[in-house]
Amino acid sequence: MASKGQKFKKHSDDVKKIILERYLQGESSVSLGKEFGISQNTIQTWGKKIKWPDKYQKLGKRGHPKEKDLTKEDWKERYEILKKYQAFLKAQRERK
């Protein structure tokens, strides 16, 4: 987890391209990390984003879709679920 005030390194697109080409050809992230001075986890994350772009572009925090990516049908479905839940809560209150 990032700590307050932590600075992150920015890597140029050229360096990323070179590293990813070699990584996707089968070179290990450990050896590439040592050669370029980059964490192996960073290289693996870049590789995952290239291999499975749909999975990593659509997700926000904790795997939920970003709200701007939701369609009108998604919003309607959420609204219907909320209405059903409110009716359920009302019925629960009336039982007591």
N, C-alpha and C positions, 0 to 999 in steps of 0.2 A: 504494500500500500504506500502511496506517496505521502511524504511528510510535508508539513506546512513550509512553504518557501522553497521547496525542492526544485532544482533546475533540471530540465530534460534536454538531452542532446538531440539536435536536429541533424539528420543524415541527408545528404544530397540525393536527388533522384538517380544520378549516375552511379553512385556507390550502391544504392539499393538494387538497381538493375543488375549490376555485376554480381552482387552477392546472391540475389534470387536466381539468376541463371545457373550459377554453380550449384546452389542448394537444390534446385529442381532437377539437376542432372545427376544428383546422388551424393554430392559431397556433404560431409557431416556439418551440422551447425556448430559443433564444438571447434573444429579446425578453422572454419570460416570466422567464428567469433574471435579466436585467438589471433588470426591473421589481421583482421580489421579492427580489433579492439571494441567489439560490440557483443553484448550479451547473447548467448545462444538462444535464450527464450525470446528475445526480440526477433531474431532471424526466423525461428520457428513460427512465431505469430505472423510475420510477413508472408511466410510460405503458406500458412493456412488461409490467409486472406486471398491469396492468388488461387489456391486449389479449390476453395469453396466460397466464391464471392457472394453468392446469394445469402448464405448463412450469416456472414459477417456484415453485410450492408444493411439488412433489414432489422437487425436487433439493436435495441438500446440497452439500458442497464438491466442486468439480470435476465436477459433473454426475452424481454417483452418487445413487441413491435413499437416502433416510434409512432407517436400520434399522428404525425404528418403523413405516414404511410398507410393509415387506415382509410378504407373506402367508405362510401355512404352506407353500404350494406353492413359493414362492421359496426358503424355507429348505430344503425337501426337495431342490430342484434343486441348491442350493449343496452340500449334504451329498453327493449323488451325484457331483458333479464332484470334490469333495475325495477321495472314496473311489477314483475312477478315477485321479486323480493320484498318490495314495499307491501304488496297485498298479503304476503306470507306474514310479515311482521305485524300488520294490522290484525290479522286473524289470531295470531299468538296473543296480542294484547287483549283482544275481546274474550278469549278463553279464561283469562285470569279474573 
